[in-house]
Amino acid sequence: MFSTKNRIITAISIILFITLLSIFALIPIEEKHTVSIWMKDVDDNTLITTMSIPGTHDSGATHSIFDVAGKCQDTTIKQQLELGVRFLDLRLQLVNNEFKIVHSFVDQKLKLKSVLKDISTFIKEYNTEFLIISIKEEAESKNSNLDFEEALFKELKEYEDILCYNNLPNTLKEARGKIYILSRYANSSIGIKAYSGWKDSTTFTIDNLYIQDNYCIDDLEIKKQDIIDSINYSKANNINLVLNFTSCYLDNAFPPTYAGTAALNINPWLIEYLNSEKGNLGIVIVDFVTKELAEAIYMRNVIWENY
């Protein structure tokens, strides 16, 4: 038989135990996030032009007007890298001698300085990977006494140990641990020069780049065929690197369509299509990237025998 004192102690212990359980139940448990470092399983001698690489269109465009215009991604650039994205599309405006990420006139509340810190931290920690970053002058400079490239060199100087200003390498072995620049701004002297010759809303080539960027369309089925044609080109070619943009909007649609409208249709279709196809894809550049979509692209490199 318990004494009255023991009963009181037992009751208090039970109450304390239940209280502690309640407190811990209210504390959010941080979800473990698996970082995809898929390139580590790809052979060193693999040609860059024969790889299947996830990319994002307007990578920093996570803000919009009325939650529609201007937004192209739900995830941060850091999260995109963790999902397996290895091509980033950065749209910049130089304001007060500092670069902001913008999409058209929509301020994305993000500085290039912060993006460079994130991507350099990632590539130094996971040096089996490599990145290509496309840099475009999206809007005219404001209140700046530096020109675009002068300011860009100043921003990049801190990361010269991992940045490559020359053309793309041939093999993955050469590329590992590096960040390569695709320059989409006038009078560029660095990286892969892609300003002169970049055509609007069509498919074209610049040197060793094959680019499908037909974004203003009349019908989503036309865009899907553009994507398929570029995939077929990539499978038949190992000389040109394919940049296959899946992003688009419907011209003259009412109500107006935006990136999210098209992605709701294209992304699930693309996953299904890729899971039934064989061969290398090139760089597939998407809006609203997800883990499932990124995996549908990069897993072709690491479990090739399943395709």
Summary of the structure (lengths in Angstrom):
residues: 307
radius of gyration: 23.5
end to end distance: 70.7
largest distance: 91.7
contacts: 936
relative contact order: 0.15
helix: 37%
strand: 23%
